[in-house]
Amino acid sequence: MKKIQIFESAMCCSTGLCGVGVDTELLRISTVLNSLKKNGVEVDRFNLTNAPMEFVTNKAVNDLLKTKGVDELPATVLDGEILITGRYPTNEEFVKLLDIPISFLGEQEKGFNILPKNSGCGCSDGSC
């Protein structure tokens, strides 16, 4: 299975979900990563405050920081290669990068919603 790592800028806690104003993107990424882990997908998440040595020992990330600075964080690394910088992957990108079903993220496959038999059309007065 593929290994994904996310290197984030300095935050007050490991998820950034602290304080009075919650960043919705941090909430989304935390939810996605938890769903991936529950489905057996290996995900490592490092923030500069809590795991500075990970930034030093990962050559690709260290080079990124030396050449472009912390403004390029978060950086998404897949199997040792930096693929996305400056933002988190979208849910669709996670699915493509990891070659997993969308259900691993807690989402349903897109498609038709089929009404159960004898459920009618849903119109209250029958004039569809």
Backbone as CSV, one residue per row, in Angstrom:
resi,resn,N_x,N_y,N_z,CA_x,CA_y,CA_z,C_x,C_y,C_z
1,MET,0.845,-1.184,0.000,0.000,0.000,0.000,0.884,1.239,0.000
2,LYS,0.396,2.281,-0.634,1.125,3.533,-0.725,1.157,4.226,0.631
3,LYS,2.226,5.004,0.847,2.384,5.714,2.116,2.318,7.211,1.844
4,ILE,1.438,7.877,2.561,1.288,9.323,2.393,1.708,10.030,3.676
5,GLN,2.384,11.166,3.493,2.811,11.993,4.613,2.410,13.435,4.326
6,ILE,1.986,14.127,5.364,1.643,15.535,5.228,2.492,16.321,6.221
7,PHE,3.225,17.292,5.687,4.086,18.155,6.483,3.440,19.529,6.550
8,GLU,3.131,19.969,7.776,2.382,21.209,7.976,3.220,22.271,8.663
9,SER,2.809,23.513,8.501,3.487,24.613,9.187,3.242,24.504,10.692
10,ALA,3.909,25.347,11.439,3.785,25.325,12.893,2.352,25.624,13.321
11,MET,1.836,24.776,14.203,0.497,24.959,14.761,0.570,24.745,16.264
12,CYS,-0.456,25.210,16.948,-0.474,25.123,18.405,-0.628,23.694,18.918
13,CYS,-1.230,22.821,18.106,-1.394,21.422,18.494,-1.227,20.548,17.254
14,SER,-1.282,19.248,17.425,-0.994,18.339,16.315,-1.983,18.426,15.162
15,THR,-3.212,18.876,15.427,-4.215,18.959,14.364,-4.546,20.383,13.957
16,GLY,-4.210,21.352,14.789,-4.581,22.736,14.516,-6.026,23.045,14.869
17,LEU,-6.713,22.072,15.459,-8.132,22.244,15.798,-8.302,22.691,17.246
18,CYS,-7.636,23.762,17.575,-7.746,24.284,18.928,-8.051,25.774,18.856
19,GLY,-8.420,26.344,19.938,-8.753,27.758,19.950,-10.230,27.983,19.653
20,VAL,-10.590,29.239,19.524,-11.999,29.572,19.346,-12.465,29.478,17.898
21,GLY,-11.614,29.775,16.945,-11.998,29.724,15.536,-11.425,28.495,14.862
22,VAL,-12.284,27.560,14.495,-11.814,26.327,13.872,-11.743,26.533,12.360
23,ASP,-10.591,26.223,11.788,-10.382,26.289,10.346,-11.080,25.083,9.709
24,THR,-12.027,25.333,8.836,-12.805,24.237,8.242,-11.929,23.299,7.408
25,GLU,-10.885,23.818,6.798,-9.985,22.952,6.017,-9.207,22.016,6.936
26,LEU,-8.783,22.495,8.086,-8.102,21.622,9.050,-9.060,20.567,9.598
27,LEU,-10.311,20.948,9.782,-11.321,19.995,10.230,-11.526,18.917,9.161
28,ARG,-11.606,19.327,7.897,-11.785,18.368,6.797,-10.602,17.404,6.723
29,ILE,-9.390,17.948,6.792,-8.213,17.093,6.647,-8.093,16.130,7.823
30,SER,-8.424,16.570,9.014,-8.389,15.675,10.181,-9.397,14.549,10.017
31,THR,-10.578,14.868,9.525,-11.619,13.863,9.300,-11.181,12.866,8.233
32,VAL,-10.634,13.370,7.140,-10.165,12.504,6.053,-9.060,11.567,6.549
33,LEU,-8.089,12.113,7.259,-6.980,11.291,7.734,-7.440,10.232,8.726
34,ASN,-8.384,10.585,9.585,-8.937,9.588,10.512,-9.668,8.481,9.758
35,SER,-10.424,8.840,8.741,-11.135,7.844,7.930,-10.158,6.932,7.206
36,LEU,-9.091,7.508,6.667,-8.086,6.699,5.978,-7.449,5.696,6.935
37,LYS,-7.078,6.163,8.115,-6.457,5.269,9.103,-7.401,4.134,9.493
38,LYS,-8.686,4.446,9.657,-9.671,3.412,10.005,-9.780,2.359,8.917
39,ASN,-9.451,2.742,7.683,-9.516,1.816,6.558,-8.152,1.209,6.229
40,GLY,-7.193,1.342,7.133,-5.903,0.694,6.978,-4.904,1.404,6.087
41,VAL,-5.168,2.668,5.752,-4.243,3.427,4.914,-3.264,4.162,5.824
42,GLU,-1.976,3.942,5.590,-0.950,4.553,6.425,-0.796,6.030,6.081
43,VAL,-1.003,6.879,7.081,-0.894,8.325,6.911,-0.083,8.874,8.074
44,ASP,0.946,9.653,7.748,1.722,10.332,8.777,1.500,11.823,8.616
45,ARG,1.268,12.494,9.728,1.023,13.934,9.716,2.003,14.584,10.684
46,PHE,2.796,15.520,10.148,3.808,16.185,10.960,3.596,17.689,10.899
47,ASN,3.651,18.330,12.069,3.641,19.781,12.039,4.954,20.272,12.619
48,LEU,5.373,21.415,12.126,6.703,21.939,12.421,6.944,22.156,13.905
49,THR,5.898,22.448,14.663,6.050,22.660,16.099,6.317,21.349,16.832
50,ASN,5.541,20.320,16.521,5.598,19.063,17.276,6.592,18.048,16.744
51,ALA,6.997,18.150,15.489,7.891,17.143,14.905,8.943,17.791,14.002
52,PRO,9.735,18.728,14.530,10.694,19.436,13.673,11.747,18.526,13.048
53,MET,12.120,17.451,13.716,13.147,16.556,13.168,12.670,15.841,11.903
54,GLU,11.368,15.621,11.762,10.838,14.990,10.547,11.106,15.881,9.333
55,PHE,11.078,17.191,9.532,11.342,18.144,8.462,12.832,18.167,8.113
56,VAL,13.654,17.901,9.099,15.104,17.879,8.891,15.528,16.579,8.208
57,THR,14.982,15.463,8.661,15.424,14.164,8.146,14.815,13.787,6.793
58,ASN,13.713,14.416,6.416,13.137,14.139,5.105,13.812,15.074,4.096
59,LYS,14.668,14.526,3.254,15.476,15.337,2.341,14.622,16.195,1.410
60,ALA,13.584,15.635,0.837,12.748,16.387,-0.103,12.089,17.582,0.587
61,VAL,11.557,17.367,1.776,10.894,18.447,2.519,11.919,19.466,2.987
62,ASN,13.065,18.994,3.447,14.131,19.902,3.887,14.576,20.790,2.728
63,ASP,14.766,20.209,1.554,15.156,20.991,0.374,14.076,22.007,0.005
64,LEU,12.801,21.591,0.098,11.688,22.496,-0.195,11.732,23.714,0.728
65,LEU,11.933,23.469,2.014,11.968,24.569,2.975,13.168,25.485,2.745
66,LYS,14.300,24.893,2.397,15.500,25.703,2.151,15.354,26.573,0.904
67,THR,14.717,26.046,-0.125,14.629,26.782,-1.387,13.405,27.695,-1.473
68,LYS,12.277,27.258,-0.925,11.045,28.031,-1.091,10.438,28.537,0.206
69,GLY,10.851,27.986,1.351,10.376,28.464,2.643,9.089,27.810,3.113
70,VAL,8.658,28.209,4.311,7.497,27.599,4.955,6.178,27.961,4.286
71,ASP,6.183,28.938,3.399,4.946,29.288,2.691,4.478,28.164,1.771
72,GLU,5.338,27.202,1.481,4.977,26.062,0.633,4.278,24.949,1.426
73,LEU,4.177,25.126,2.746,3.490,24.128,3.566,2.003,24.414,3.586
74,PRO,1.170,23.426,3.678,1.492,22.017,3.837,2.044,21.404,2.549
75,ALA,2.843,20.363,2.743,3.389,19.610,1.621,2.934,18.163,1.762
76,THR,2.449,17.614,0.677,1.988,16.225,0.666,3.026,15.376,-0.039
77,VAL,3.477,14.346,0.654,4.515,13.459,0.149,3.913,12.068,-0.011
78,LEU,4.096,11.503,-1.191,3.616,10.151,-1.464,4.811,9.308,-1.860
79,ASP,5.048,8.255,-1.089,6.175,7.348,-1.339,7.479,8.113,-1.545
80,GLY,7.710,9.139,-0.716,8.963,9.882,-0.734,9.032,11.049,-1.700
81,GLU,8.006,11.263,-2.517,8.016,12.338,-3.504,6.967,13.396,-3.150
82,ILE,7.390,14.667,-3.154,6.463,15.765,-2.887,5.565,15.941,-4.109
83,LEU,4.257,15.842,-3.890,3.308,15.968,-4.993,2.484,17.248,-4.945
84,ILE,2.199,17.730,-3.750,1.358,18.924,-3.603,1.985,19.822,-2.544
85,THR,2.053,21.119,-2.837,2.547,22.075,-1.842,1.588,23.253,-1.744
86,GLY,1.612,23.891,-0.581,0.829,25.098,-0.377,-0.637,24.888,-0.063
87,ARG,-1.077,23.630,-0.067,-2.475,23.317,0.244,-2.569,21.824,0.556
88,TYR,-3.717,21.458,1.098,-3.984,20.049,1.355,-4.593,19.407,0.104
89,PRO,-4.416,18.107,-0.057,-5.070,17.432,-1.185,-6.587,17.472,-1.016
90,THR,-7.289,17.553,-2.130,-8.743,17.439,-2.099,-9.097,15.981,-1.834
91,ASN,-10.348,15.721,-1.506,-10.783,14.335,-1.310,-10.571,13.523,-2.580
92,GLU,-10.871,14.126,-3.727,-10.688,13.437,-4.999,-9.216,13.113,-5.247
93,GLU,-8.329,14.028,-4.861,-6.891,13.772,-5.021,-6.431,12.634,-4.117
94,PHE,-6.942,12.573,-2.887,-6.605,11.446,-2.016,-6.991,10.126,-2.680
95,VAL,-8.198,10.083,-3.238,-8.692,8.863,-3.888,-7.777,8.462,-5.041
96,LYS,-7.393,9.431,-5.870,-6.533,9.138,-7.024,-5.117,8.779,-6.605
97,LEU,-4.549,9.560,-5.693,-3.165,9.326,-5.275,-2.987,7.967,-4.606
98,LEU,-3.958,7.594,-3.786,-3.850,6.350,-3.025,-4.521,5.167,-3.711
99,ASP,-5.230,5.439,-4.804,-5.953,4.398,-5.543,-6.882,3.621,-4.607
100,ILE,-7.769,4.386,-3.967,-8.714,3.825,-3.001,-10.130,4.220,-3.391
101,PRO,-11.130,3.506,-2.884,-12.507,3.931,-3.140,-12.848,5.166,-2.299
102,ILE,-13.760,5.979,-2.801,-14.186,7.192,-2.098,-14.799,6.849,-0.740
103,SER,-15.324,5.641,-0.597,-15.930,5.223,0.669,-14.900,5.202,1.802
104,PHE,-13.610,5.085,1.477,-12.564,5.135,2.497,-12.518,6.496,3.184
105,LEU,-13.092,7.504,2.542,-13.109,8.848,3.119,-14.424,9.139,3.816
106,GLY,-15.276,8.135,3.895,-16.568,8.316,4.530,-17.599,8.907,3.597
107,GLU,-17.306,8.928,2.282,-18.240,9.472,1.299,-18.842,8.326,0.503
108,GLN,-19.989,8.586,-0.089,-20.638,7.591,-0.929,-20.210,7.798,-2.368
109,GLU,-20.225,6.689,-3.125,-19.943,6.770,-4.550,-21.004,7.634,-5.210
110,LYS,-20.616,8.413,-6.192,-21.582,9.230,-6.918,-22.338,8.340,-7.892
111,GLY,-23.591,8.589,-8.040,-24.396,7.780,-8.937,-25.860,8.103,-8.732
112,PHE,-26.686,7.207,-9.170,-28.124,7.412,-9.077,-28.637,6.989,-7.714
113,ASN,-29.562,7.750,-7.191,-30.287,7.364,-5.991,-31.556,6.661,-6.450
114,ILE,-31.664,5.412,-6.143,-32.826,4.644,-6.580,-33.802,4.556,-5.425
115,LEU,-35.040,4.952,-5.698,-36.068,4.898,-4.667,-36.478,3.452,-4.430
116,PRO,-36.769,3.096,-3.191,-37.235,1.742,-2.926,-38.571,1.483,-3.618
117,LYS,-38.877,0.224,-3.873,-40.143,-0.137,-4.532,-41.318,0.414,-3.746
118,ASN,-42.337,0.833,-4.484,-43.579,1.348,-3.912,-43.380,2.611,-3.072
119,SER,-42.300,3.342,-3.311,-42.098,4.560,-2.524,-42.778,5.748,-3.160
120,GLY,-43.251,5.595,-4.386,-43.897,6.702,-5.079,-42.857,7.696,-5.564
121,CYS,-43.346,8.774,-6.101,-42.448,9.781,-6.662,-42.040,10.828,-5.636
122,GLY,-42.695,10.858,-4.512,-42.386,11.848,-3.498,-43.254,13.086,-3.561
123,CYS,-44.108,13.186,-4.563,-45.012,14.339,-4.671,-46.198,14.118,-3.747
124,SER,-46.543,15.119,-2.971,-47.626,14.948,-2.001,-49.001,14.901,-2.660
125,ASP,-49.153,15.627,-3.758,-50.493,15.649,-4.375,-50.593,14.753,-5.608
126,GLY,-49.521,14.045,-5.947,-49.528,13.122,-7.063,-49.459,13.770,-8.424
127,SER,-49.146,15.056,-8.492,-49.090,15.732,-9.795,-47.648,16.025,-10.195
128,CYS,-46.910,14.986,-10.439,-45.496,15.146,-10.813,-45.337,15.666,-12.217
